[in-house]
């Protein structure tokens, strides 16, 4: 068993749904993790693991997400969490208004650490920033991002119980596969 460290209720819900299907049990702990300023998500994850392991005994798991918009030179990158406190979907749509390249890249990172092991799992998924928002959405970008060929937004898919991604691979899949082999 490990402790999943996050204060994000949506991440807890998602992890519970994902891991319970596989029979993986975990504890949850909400602690304030120091997030270093770096453009390298692996460096951020390693630091969070180091910091968290000083406060939590035993195996730990952290989760981090980075959004990169190539047309905006990779903005906001690993700073997405803070940036999206200031900018909402309308601001992003205004920034993208005249741009032809509407790609957005989601990099999901999971970091696991126990007494013997420290390992990082990454998965990048390329999507598109839509021109019009749709759906309700829990996160302000969910209404304007699609990871599907039919261009349905993440929020629309959640509202209608549809798959959010055409591609099924994820950092969670990589973690689960490794966890059962360890």
C-alpha positions in Angstrom: 0.0 0.0 0.0 1.1 3.6 -0.7 0.0 7.1 0.2 -1.3 9.2 -2.7 -0.4 12.8 -1.9 -2.7 15.5 -3.4 -5.1 18.1 -2.2 -7.0 18.0 -5.6 -10.4 16.3 -5.0 -10.7 15.6 -8.8 -7.3 13.8 -8.8 -8.4 11.7 -5.7 -11.6 10.8 -7.4 -9.9 9.8 -10.6 -7.2 7.8 -8.9 -9.8 6.0 -6.8 -11.8 5.1 -9.9 -8.7 4.0 -11.8 -6.9 2.1 -9.1 -10.0 0.3 -7.5 -10.7 -1.3 -10.9 -7.3 -2.9 -10.7 -7.6 -3.9 -7.0 -5.0 -1.4 -5.9 -5.6 0.1 -2.5 -4.0 3.3 -1.3 -4.3 5.9 1.4 -4.7 9.6 0.7 -2.9 12.4 2.4 -3.3 16.1 1.7 -0.1 18.0 2.5 1.3 21.2 1.1 4.1 20.2 -1.3 6.8 22.7 -2.2 6.8 23.1 -5.9 10.1 24.3 -7.2 10.2 26.6 -10.2 11.5 24.5 -13.1 10.4 23.9 -16.7 11.3 20.2 -16.2 8.3 18.2 -14.8 10.6 15.2 -13.9 12.7 17.5 -11.8 9.6 18.9 -10.1 8.3 15.4 -9.4 11.6 14.2 -7.9 11.7 17.2 -5.6 8.1 16.7 -4.5 8.9 13.0 -3.8 12.0 14.0 -1.8 10.0 16.6 0.2 7.0 14.4 0.8 9.1 11.4 1.9 10.4 13.5 4.8 6.8 14.0 6.0 5.2 10.7 5.2 6.6 7.3 6.1 6.4 4.5 3.6 5.6 4.4 -0.1 4.2 7.6 -1.7 2.8 8.6 -5.0 2.5 12.1 -6.4 0.8 13.3 -9.6 1.6 16.4 -11.6 0.2 17.8 -14.8 1.7 20.2 -17.4 -0.1 21.8 -20.3 2.0 23.1 -23.2 0.7 25.2 -26.1 3.3 24.9 -29.0 2.0 28.1 -30.7 2.6 30.0 -27.4 6.2 28.6 -27.1 5.1 25.9 -24.6 3.1 28.3 -22.4 2.1 27.7 -19.6 4.1 24.5 -19.1 4.5 23.3 -15.5 3.2 26.6 -14.3 -0.3 25.7 -15.5 -1.7 25.3 -12.0 -0.9 28.9 -11.1 -1.5 30.4 -14.6 -5.1 29.0 -14.8 -5.9 30.8 -11.5 -5.6 34.0 -13.5 -6.6 33.0 -17.0 -9.8 31.3 -17.8 -11.0 29.7 -21.0 -12.0 33.0 -22.6 -8.5 34.4 -22.1 -7.0 31.3 -23.7 -9.4 31.6 -26.6 -8.4 35.2 -27.1 -4.7 34.3 -27.0 -5.3 31.6 -29.7 -7.7 33.7 -31.8 -5.4 34.4 -34.8 -3.3 31.3 -34.5 -3.5 28.3 -36.9 -1.7 25.9 -34.7 -4.2 25.0 -32.0 -2.4 22.0 -30.5 -2.1 21.6 -26.8 0.0 18.9 -25.1 -0.9 17.4 -21.8 2.0 15.8 -20.0 0.9 13.7 -17.0 3.5 12.7 -14.5 3.3 10.2 -11.7 6.1 9.8 -9.2 6.5 6.8 -6.8 8.9 6.5 -4.0 9.5 3.9 -1.3 12.6 2.8 0.6 14.2 1.1 -2.4 12.7 2.8 -5.4 12.1 6.1 -7.0 10.5 6.1 -10.4 8.7 8.6 -12.6 6.0 7.7 -15.2 5.2 10.2 -17.9 2.6 10.3 -20.7 2.1 13.0 -23.3 -1.2 13.4 -25.1 -1.8 15.8 -27.9 -5.1 17.6 -28.2 -6.6 20.6 -29.8 -7.9 23.9 -28.4 -11.4 24.3 -29.8 -12.8 27.6 -31.1 -16.0 27.3 -29.0 -16.5 26.1 -25.5 -18.9 23.2 -24.8 -20.1 21.3 -21.8 -20.0 22.2 -18.1 -16.5 21.1 -17.0 -14.8 20.9 -13.6 -11.6 22.6 -14.8 -11.7 25.8 -16.8 -10.0 24.4 -19.8 -12.1 21.2 -20.1 -14.7 23.1 -22.1 -12.2 24.2 -24.8 -9.9 21.2 -25.2 -10.5 18.0 -27.2 -8.4 14.8 -27.3 -10.8 13.2 -29.8 -10.9 13.0 -33.6 -14.5 14.2 -33.5 -13.4 17.3 -31.5 -15.8 16.8 -28.6 -14.6 18.8 -25.6 -13.4 17.0 -22.4 -16.3 18.7 -20.5 -18.9 17.6 -23.1 -17.6 14.0 -22.9 -17.8 14.0 -19.1 -21.3 15.5 -19.2 -22.4 12.7 -21.5 -20.4 9.8 -20.1 -18.2 9.5 -23.2 -14.5 8.6 -23.4 -12.5 11.8 -23.1 -9.6 10.4 -25.2 -9.3 8.3 -28.3 -5.9 7.1 -27.1 -6.1 4.9 -24.0 -2.5 5.0 -22.8 -1.7 7.1 -19.7 0.8 7.6 -17.0 -1.6 5.6 -14.8 -1.4 2.6 -17.2 2.4 2.7 -17.0 2.3 2.9 -13.2 -0.3 0.1 -12.8 1.7 -2.2 -15.1 4.9 -1.5 -13.1 3.2 -1.8 -9.8 2.1 -5.3 -10.5 5.5 -6.3 -11.6 7.5 -4.9 -8.7 
